[in-house]
Amino acid sequence: MCAAILLAAVTAAPARADTADTAAGAGTADLFASGPHGVGWALKDTGPAAAQGVRFRGLSAVGRNAAWVAGSRGTVLRTGDGGRSWQDVSPPGAVAEGLELRDIEAFDARRAVALSTGEGAASRILRTEDGGATWTEAFRNPDPRAFYDCLAFFDSRHGLAVSDPVDGRFRVLATDDGGRAWRVLPDAGMPQALPGEAGFAAGGQCLVTSGPRDVWLATGGGPAARVMHSADRGLTWRAADSTVPAGDPARGAFALAFRDRTSGLAVGGDYRTGLPSPLAAARSADGGRTWTQAAAPPPAYRSGVAWYPYGRTVAPAVGPTGTDVTPDAGRSRRPLDGGSFDTVGCAADGGCWAAGEKGRVARLEPRR
């Protein structure tokens, strides 16, 4: 089946789960094979953002035609036509202060929540309900010891944001009104942080959710790269060592993806240019309780990973040196495409997007 036809088939409205997964599995893996008959990243012109060298570490894939990206210099762009055009909807205050917007979660074409990272007041949460025409500052961090890394939502009302450890434990914010108001959760149920342990604000995927209550946090920087799991929206957590190497402030697990409550992927490595990142991918089949090293991990540091919604075994991972894909639920990885990206996301309709340095944004499309 040619790539264009196959892509249309697997991005159509999903059929019944088990039958569709079985039928689409082999074809989806073939679709992601490198070569002229598969798919690859098609760069989309982001105009001034590319010219100004904006780095997009925040990405929300709403659908095949709609996506939001957020990045340096307080920049937020959105598209509703598959990337043919982009609307600059940057919050004026974020632009004026040059905030680093490292994560964005969009519910649709009009509603989105963005996180800026940094020490103290540089960590803020902004919210729009009108497609970015106006923004409201919903949270400004008052504690100079806190540094917020990522945010994630369970649904359009309930969400969390996580900070590096304060007083020996990761700090978690919660909202139950779509991001209008945030509160710090009690930390009694959070395990003690390891010496030097932190999250990485690298691509908005250090905190991820699946379903109405489950959330996972990836860490690094300490003696072990851990994955913490909460089954009660962040009130209590259980920590597990991953197989991703750590032991240095620049190494650890940078990004997670959970297809459901049990099937998870972790990627990371050493983000310093030119340094090796062996064993930089792991998989879990028990909700993050235990992790198994990928038999064929990616060849270099990866900062973003996402499950492709059809086939159930395919997931692209991105980093500064390129994109690879697992065809077998994280057991192995193979090259897909070149080019630098920091983050990746796939929507329920099969639309996959990637974003990164120098204003780079791309959509996954049949190769031409």
Secondary structure, DSSP 4 states (H G I P E B T S, - for coil): --HHHHHHHHTSS---HHHHHHHHHHHHHHHTSSSTTSEEEEEE--THHHHTT--EEEEEE-SSS-EEEEEGGG-EEEESSTTSS-EE---HHHHHHT-EEEEEEESSSS-EEEEEESBGGG-EEEEESSTTSS-EEEEE---TT-BEEEEEESSSS-EEEEEEEETTEEEEEEESSTTS--EEPPSTTSPPPPTT-B---SSS-SEEEETTTEEEEE-BSSSS-EEEEESSTTSS-EEEE-SS--SSTTEEEEEEEESSSS-EEEEEEE-STT---TT-EEEESSTTSS-EE-SB--SS---EE---TTTSS-EEEEETTEEEEESSTTSB-EEEE-S--SEEEE-TTS-EEEE-GGG-EEEEEE--
